[in-house]
Amino acid sequence: MLLITRDNLYNSSLLASFLWFGAGFHFFTIQRTKAGELLVPKSQRRSPIYPTLVATGPFLGGFNGAWALLCGILLGIRYQELDLFEAPGERMVILGVISSAHFSQFLGNVPILVNGERRGETYWPVLSGQMMYIFFVDLVQAALAAVAAGAQFFSTE
């Protein structure tokens, strides 16, 4: 019995994405002050722009929440055994789009990393602390969803 199947990859990718996007929703919406502290150096938090940045957290959190909701609904469809999104081609499209959502989050940090991360009072450190975790988890999530999408296309199950 093979444990790595097209269905298992689909389910695993949806579950991992649901949890990750849900965490993003929580962090940027519920803990928006923490998100602001992560992105803005301590010396710049007295700037009048800082509260505006913190107030935009729910905007970013809303995108993460919508992705979490999509993944949760798709998981619910699977476990309720509804006859929706069963075709490999449909799943491939769904997983490809989810992969691109994760990859866009990873890719957004690449120019900051290439240009030297935090320079004085600008940007944020990509390869340390919480941002490093976010950076690499988004890459792993993108890869998992891409592999799961490929499995839908190439599998002969």
Secondary structure in CASP SS format (residue, H / E / C, confidence):
PFRMAT SS
TARGET T0000
AUTHOR 0000-0000-0000
METHOD secondary structure of the structure
MODEL  1
M C 1.00
L C 1.00
L C 1.00
I C 1.00
T C 1.00
R H 1.00
D H 1.00
N H 1.00
L H 1.00
Y H 1.00
N H 1.00
S H 1.00
S H 1.00
L H 1.00
L H 1.00
A H 1.00
S H 1.00
F H 1.00
L H 1.00
W H 1.00
F H 1.00
G H 1.00
A H 1.00
G H 1.00
F H 1.00
H H 1.00
F H 1.00
F H 1.00
T H 1.00
I H 1.00
Q C 1.00
R H 1.00
T H 1.00
K H 1.00
A H 1.00
G H 1.00
E H 1.00
L H 1.00
L H 1.00
V C 1.00
P C 1.00
K H 1.00
S H 1.00
Q H 1.00
R C 1.00
R C 1.00
S C 1.00
P C 1.00
I H 1.00
Y H 1.00
P H 1.00
T H 1.00
L H 1.00
V H 1.00
A H 1.00
T C 1.00
G H 1.00
P H 1.00
F H 1.00
L H 1.00
G H 1.00
G H 1.00
F H 1.00
N H 1.00
G H 1.00
A H 1.00
W H 1.00
A H 1.00
L H 1.00
L H 1.00
C H 1.00
G H 1.00
I H 1.00
L H 1.00
L H 1.00
G H 1.00
I H 1.00
R H 1.00
Y H 1.00
Q C 1.00
E C 1.00
L C 1.00
D C 1.00
L C 1.00
F C 1.00
E C 1.00
A C 1.00
P H 1.00
G H 1.00
E H 1.00
R H 1.00
M H 1.00
V H 1.00
I H 1.00
L H 1.00
G H 1.00
V H 1.00
I H 1.00
S H 1.00
S H 1.00
A H 1.00
H H 1.00
F H 1.00
S H 1.00
Q H 1.00
F H 1.00
L H 1.00
G H 1.00
N H 1.00
V H 1.00
P H 1.00
I H 1.00
L H 1.00
V H 1.00
N C 1.00
G C 1.00
E C 1.00
R C 1.00
R E 1.00
G C 1.00
E C 1.00
T E 1.00
Y C 1.00
W C 1.00
P C 1.00
V C 1.00
L C 1.00
S C 1.00
G H 1.00
Q H 1.00
M H 1.00
M H 1.00
Y H 1.00
I H 1.00
F H 1.00
F H 1.00
V H 1.00
D H 1.00
L H 1.00
V H 1.00
Q H 1.00
A H 1.00
A H 1.00
L H 1.00
A H 1.00
A H 1.00
V H 1.00
A H 1.00
A H 1.00
G H 1.00
A H 1.00
Q H 1.00
F H 1.00
F H 1.00
S C 1.00
T C 1.00
E C 1.00
END
